[in-house]
Amino acid sequence: MSQITYQNTLESIGKKILPCFLICLLMITLPLSAWAADKEKDEETLKNAATVFEGIVSGSDVPASVLAKANCVIILPGVKKFGFGVGGSGGRGAMSCRAGEKFDRQWSAPAMYSIGGASIGLQVGGSSTDFLLLVMNPKGVDAILADKTKLGSDATATAGPSGATAASSSVGGSDVLTYGRAKGLFAGVSLEGATLHQDKDANKRLYGKDLSAGDIVRGNAVKTTPAGQPLVSLLDSKVPKHTN
């Protein structure tokens, strides 16, 4: 093999490997912000999640009829987007589920989650985006609580219907409905390929002991902390009843 051919081959291999390497690097480094967090930042995330949800229920972008069908909600305020030749995103937020075997009771204390992915938020633009995920059925709940859940494969995920007059039939059979807020408006967006992780370190900081997300949102293992109460109170007052 000539020197030129050898060089060209190396360059070709490098072009194929580099994007994969960068994506892997992003996926590894995205959770670092969570590892570096402290309890004060955890509480700030809960406060921001409550603010985001208050904006949702005060508008008509996410139909109330769709919210009422959700078994759990995940609110991810200020997910950051960046790029080094390939796009990447990461952020943290909170998950709350309705209590009861049939998800027909009040909302649980929030469990902390992080999200990462190579293309999250590219559809809605901007460097910081708020996301709302509605978990619509027990299968979706089980998938999310299993941890390291990849949307689109471990749990089916589709862009949620928008507008006050959205027909209930448009919800379909998806495990998770996804929304993003850009320029002040929530709209259905695709988060397929994004991965959700339980933030066990944050949960331990908030509740003072090792807990899984399932212990918190389904096991009734802890009471809501003062930092999480505004979000839970909003859920209980604005989405009090579960509908099928």
Backbone torsions as a table, in degrees:
resi	resn	phi	psi	omega
1	MET	NA	130.5	-179.3
2	SER	-71.4	161.2	-179.2
3	GLN	-60.9	-39.5	-179.3
4	ILE	-66.4	-45.8	179.0
5	THR	-61.6	-41.0	179.6
6	TYR	-62.3	-43.4	179.3
7	GLN	-63.5	-43.6	179.5
8	ASN	-62.9	-38.9	178.9
9	THR	-63.6	-43.7	178.6
10	LEU	-62.7	-41.7	178.8
11	GLU	-63.5	-39.9	179.4
12	SER	-64.1	-44.1	178.8
13	ILE	-64.2	-41.4	-179.4
14	GLY	-61.4	-39.6	179.9
15	LYS	-65.5	-30.7	179.7
16	LYS	-80.7	-36.5	-175.1
17	ILE	-80.4	-37.0	-174.0
18	LEU	-56.1	-48.2	179.1
19	PRO	-59.2	-40.6	179.2
20	CYS	-63.6	-41.7	179.7
21	PHE	-63.0	-41.8	-178.8
22	LEU	-66.4	-40.2	178.1
23	ILE	-62.1	-45.5	178.9
24	CYS	-61.4	-41.3	179.4
25	LEU	-62.4	-41.6	178.4
26	LEU	-62.8	-43.8	-178.5
27	MET	-64.5	-31.6	179.1
28	ILE	-75.8	-40.3	-174.3
29	THR	-85.1	-19.4	-178.5
30	LEU	-56.6	-43.5	-178.8
31	PRO	-69.9	-6.6	-176.6
32	LEU	-59.0	-35.1	179.2
33	SER	-62.1	-35.4	177.6
34	ALA	-69.7	-41.9	-179.7
35	TRP	-63.2	-33.8	-177.3
36	ALA	-84.0	-2.9	-175.5
37	ALA	-74.7	166.3	173.9
38	ASP	-132.9	179.3	-174.8
39	LYS	-61.3	-36.9	178.9
40	GLU	-61.4	-40.8	178.3
41	LYS	-69.9	-35.7	176.3
42	ASP	-60.4	-45.2	-179.4
43	GLU	-66.6	-34.7	176.3
44	GLU	-65.4	-38.1	177.3
45	THR	-62.4	-41.8	177.8
46	LEU	-63.7	-40.7	178.0
47	LYS	-62.6	-43.8	179.4
48	ASN	-65.7	-36.5	177.7
49	ALA	-62.4	-40.6	177.9
50	ALA	-64.1	-40.9	178.9
51	THR	-62.8	-43.7	178.6
52	VAL	-62.1	-45.3	-177.7
53	PHE	-67.1	-35.5	176.8
54	GLU	-61.0	-38.6	176.2
55	GLY	-65.4	-33.4	179.6
56	ILE	-66.7	-49.9	-174.2
57	VAL	-75.9	-17.1	178.1
58	SER	-83.4	-11.2	178.0
59	GLY	-111.7	-169.9	-178.2
60	SER	-123.9	15.3	-177.7
61	ASP	-70.1	-37.8	175.8
62	VAL	-105.6	113.5	-173.9
63	PRO	-59.2	136.7	178.4
64	ALA	-60.7	-33.7	-180.0
65	SER	-65.4	-31.0	178.3
66	VAL	-76.9	-43.3	176.5
67	LEU	-56.6	-39.8	-177.3
68	ALA	-66.8	-20.3	-179.5
69	LYS	-87.3	-12.6	-174.4
70	ALA	-73.6	136.7	173.2
71	ASN	-81.2	-35.7	179.9
72	CYS	-141.9	157.1	172.9
73	VAL	-127.3	145.8	173.4
74	ILE	-126.3	123.0	-178.0
75	ILE	-116.4	123.2	-175.2
76	LEU	-121.5	91.9	-177.7
77	PRO	-79.4	139.5	171.1
78	GLY	61.2	45.5	175.6
79	VAL	-68.8	128.7	-174.1
80	LYS	-91.8	143.5	176.2
81	LYS	-119.5	139.9	178.7
82	PHE	-152.4	174.0	-178.4
83	GLY	-156.4	143.3	173.5
84	PHE	-131.6	64.2	-173.5
85	GLY	89.2	-35.5	171.5
86	VAL	-126.5	153.3	-177.9
87	GLY	-82.7	152.0	175.5
88	GLY	-151.7	157.6	179.9
89	SER	-147.7	158.7	176.2
90	GLY	-165.1	151.7	179.7
91	GLY	-173.7	178.3	-178.0
92	ARG	-131.9	159.1	178.9
93	GLY	-170.2	-161.4	-173.1
94	ALA	-131.9	147.9	177.3
95	MET	-121.6	134.5	173.2
96	SER	-132.8	143.0	179.1
97	CYS	-125.2	155.7	172.3
98	ARG	-70.2	139.7	176.8
99	ALA	-76.2	169.0	178.2
100	GLY	94.3	148.9	-179.0
101	GLU	-58.5	-33.2	-179.0
102	LYS	-102.6	16.6	179.3
103	PHE	54.8	44.7	-174.8
104	ASP	-119.6	15.6	-179.8
105	ARG	-113.5	-164.1	-179.1
106	GLN	-70.0	170.2	-175.7
107	TRP	-82.5	147.7	-175.6
108	SER	-80.6	169.1	166.3
109	ALA	-59.3	149.0	-177.3
110	PRO	-81.4	141.3	171.5
111	ALA	-105.6	143.1	-177.3
112	MET	-86.1	140.3	179.9
113	TYR	-134.3	157.1	170.0
114	SER	-123.9	158.3	179.7
115	ILE	-133.6	143.3	177.2
116	GLY	-147.7	155.2	178.7
117	GLY	175.6	157.9	-175.6
118	ALA	-79.8	-12.9	-176.0
119	SER	-138.7	14.6	-179.0
120	ILE	-60.2	132.4	172.3
121	GLY	82.6	-6.4	-179.1
122	LEU	-64.0	-25.7	-177.2
123	GLN	-73.0	-26.8	-174.2
124	VAL	-106.9	-9.8	174.7
125	GLY	76.8	174.7	179.7
126	GLY	85.2	161.4	-178.5
127	SER	-93.0	-11.7	179.8
128	SER	-143.9	125.3	-174.3
129	THR	-134.7	137.9	172.8
130	ASP	-88.4	136.6	178.9
131	PHE	-123.1	145.9	173.2
132	LEU	-125.0	127.1	176.5
133	LEU	-117.9	126.8	177.4
134	LEU	-106.7	119.3	179.5
135	VAL	-93.1	115.3	-163.0
136	MET	-96.7	-14.0	-176.1
137	ASN	-149.8	164.2	-179.1
138	PRO	-58.0	-35.2	178.3
139	LYS	-60.1	-43.9	178.1
140	GLY	-64.8	-40.4	178.0
141	VAL	-60.3	-47.8	-179.9
142	ASP	-59.9	-39.9	-179.4
143	ALA	-65.7	-43.9	-179.6
144	ILE	-65.8	-40.3	-178.5
145	LEU	-73.4	-16.8	178.1
146	ALA	-71.4	-15.8	177.2
147	ASP	78.8	157.5	-177.8
148	LYS	48.4	52.0	-174.7
149	THR	-89.1	120.7	177.9
150	LYS	-94.0	117.8	-179.3
151	LEU	-69.3	133.0	-178.8
152	GLY	104.2	-23.5	178.2
153	SER	-123.4	-55.8	176.5
154	ASP	-72.3	-32.0	176.4
155	ALA	-142.3	130.2	178.5
156	THR	-67.1	139.5	-176.6
157	ALA	-140.4	131.8	177.9
158	THR	-135.5	158.4	176.1
159	ALA	-63.5	130.6	-177.4
160	GLY	-74.5	152.3	177.0
161	PRO	-68.9	146.8	-177.8
162	SER	-121.0	159.6	176.9
163	GLY	97.1	146.0	-176.2
164	ALA	-64.2	-25.6	-175.8
165	THR	-101.0	13.6	-179.6
166	ALA	-58.7	131.1	-178.3
167	ALA	-70.1	140.2	-179.3
168	SER	-61.9	-27.4	-179.7
169	SER	-67.4	-19.0	-178.3
170	SER	-74.0	-10.7	178.1
171	VAL	-64.7	-37.0	175.7
172	GLY	68.7	-158.1	-176.5
173	GLY	-108.8	22.5	-178.2
174	SER	-70.9	144.0	176.9
175	ASP	-68.7	-38.9	-175.2
176	VAL	-134.2	131.9	172.3
177	LEU	-103.8	135.6	-172.7
178	THR	-121.6	139.3	179.6
179	TYR	-132.6	151.2	173.9
180	GLY	-135.3	148.0	179.7
181	ARG	-110.7	117.8	173.6
182	ALA	-129.6	135.6	179.6
183	LYS	57.8	35.3	173.2
184	GLY	84.9	-6.8	-176.7
185	LEU	-116.4	134.2	174.1
186	PHE	-85.7	137.6	177.0
187	ALA	-147.8	155.2	178.0
188	GLY	-63.8	131.4	178.3
189	VAL	-135.4	159.8	177.9
190	SER	-90.8	128.4	173.3
191	LEU	-117.5	22.3	-178.4
192	GLU	-60.5	130.7	-179.0
193	GLY	99.6	-15.2	176.3
194	ALA	-73.7	153.4	-178.2
195	THR	-121.1	130.4	177.2
196	LEU	-100.1	136.8	178.6
197	HIS	-127.1	141.2	168.6
198	GLN	-67.1	133.6	176.0
199	ASP	-95.2	80.9	-173.9
200	LYS	-65.5	-33.0	178.7
201	ASP	-64.7	-44.1	179.2
202	ALA	-65.2	-40.8	178.6
203	ASN	-62.1	-38.1	178.4
204	LYS	-67.5	-40.6	178.5
205	ARG	-63.3	-40.8	-176.6
206	LEU	-73.2	-39.3	-172.1
207	TYR	-109.3	-4.0	172.5
208	GLY	79.1	11.0	178.1
209	LYS	-160.7	162.6	179.2
210	ASP	-70.1	124.1	-179.1
211	LEU	-143.4	143.8	169.5
212	SER	-84.6	164.2	175.8
213	ALA	-61.0	-36.0	178.6
214	GLY	-63.0	-38.5	176.8
215	ASP	-58.5	-38.5	-174.5
216	ILE	-78.4	-50.5	-170.6
217	VAL	-92.4	-16.6	179.7
218	ARG	-124.2	-25.4	-175.5
219	GLY	-91.8	-4.2	179.5
220	ASN	54.1	38.6	-173.8
221	ALA	-81.2	-20.3	-177.0
222	VAL	-140.6	160.8	173.4
223	LYS	-93.3	155.0	178.3
224	THR	-63.9	132.8	178.0
225	THR	-79.1	163.3	176.6
226	PRO	-54.7	-35.9	-179.2
227	ALA	-67.9	-33.0	-178.3
228	GLY	-88.9	-12.5	-174.1
229	GLN	-62.1	-40.6	179.0
230	PRO	-57.5	-39.9	178.9
231	LEU	-67.3	-46.3	-178.4
232	VAL	-65.9	-39.5	178.4
233	SER	-63.2	-39.7	176.4
234	LEU	-62.1	-44.9	179.6
235	LEU	-62.0	-44.9	-178.3
236	ASP	-65.5	-34.8	-176.4
237	SER	-87.0	-35.4	-174.8
238	LYS	-93.8	-25.6	177.8
239	VAL	-131.5	64.4	-170.2
240	PRO	-75.1	-29.2	-174.3
241	LYS	-115.6	142.8	177.6
242	HIS	-97.2	132.6	176.5
243	THR	-118.5	152.8	180.0
244	ASN	-90.4	NA	NA
